[in-house]
Amino acid sequence: MAPTTYTSHLSIPYTSPSLPLRTLDLHIPTTAPSPHSPSYTLIYIHGGAFRDPAITSRSLIPSLPHLFSRPSSSSSSSSAPLHPIAAAAAINYRLSPYPTHPTDPSRADDESRNARWPDHVRDVRAGLDWLFSRDGAGRGKYPAVTGEGVILVGHSVGATVACTIALGLDDEVEGGMIEGRCRVRALVGVEGVYDFVALRDAHWEYRGVYEEIARGAFGAEEDGGWERGDVVKGVREGRGWGGTEVVVLGHSKEDELVEWGQMRMIEEALRETGWRDGGGDGRGIGNAKEMTMMELKGGHDEVWEKGEDV
């Protein structure tokens, strides 16, 4: 594969008035996708336990050379399809409190650092709507976002957010269609968290930390707050679907923070609700409810830091 250069537009505000964390990065390849093959917009949602200010939209940057690569000149024919990604964007969102962060503690008066679920989801949804609205990208100094649909990718708790939007799991946040013009066609979860109670119970050495993370994002467990971010439960209850056609979930057995069982739980829930095995090559788009599970390599953050697996 030969690399494709791209142009990046960083820290674009997607709301008015803007907030420091209601921004997104937009990356456009200089070589357009083939007009004869489907092309898609990839949207990336970062992890960071809903609260870590050090993990941002810049997490996507190591993956861009791989996302925008195209067949080399030595490919079998000049008609080989170019890369199918017409654009890539990474969306920041408001974070939950982290007053004990070692270098950048949150303050009680900072609107960007005191979010409670589903604020994170609402922000990502607002970023998606801005990208595809007639008043967003494509107007002024930012290039238009094109393509035949969205591939929504999330890492860690970013996968929690991505599932909630793509599968329509939260009644307070619209799923599926974006601005009535574009649909989430495929969902990709990387080292995802799909059940926070199971996460806490599988890691006794981090039990206190995981309880603090979940309380900060969802509220008290005894008040039912954690269930709102429970993707496994939402899928099993059939809360929504959203029209997403393909689900690809990747996880590493070397992940030291999120157990392998998280992927197995969501796989079982999807299978129970009518999803069937797909090929994992993206060709399932157009055939509703195909899923693929993939084993990745590396630690929890190493998966996105090296860029290849995303």
Secondary structure, DSSP 8 states (H G I E B T S, - for coil): -B---EEEEEEEE-SSS--TTSEEEEEEESS---TTS--EEEEEE--STTT-TTS-GGGGGGGHHHHT-B--TTSS-TT----SEEEEEEE-------TT-SSS---TT-GGG---TTHHHHHHHHHHHHHHSTTSTTSTTS----SSSEEEEEETHHHHHHHHHHTT--TTS--SEETTTEEEEEEEEES----HHHHHHH-GGGHHHHHHHHHHHH--GGGTGGGGG-HHHHHHTT---TT--EEEEEEETT-SSS-THHHHHHHHHHHHTT-EE--SSSTTTTSSSEEEEEEE-S-TTHHHHS-S--
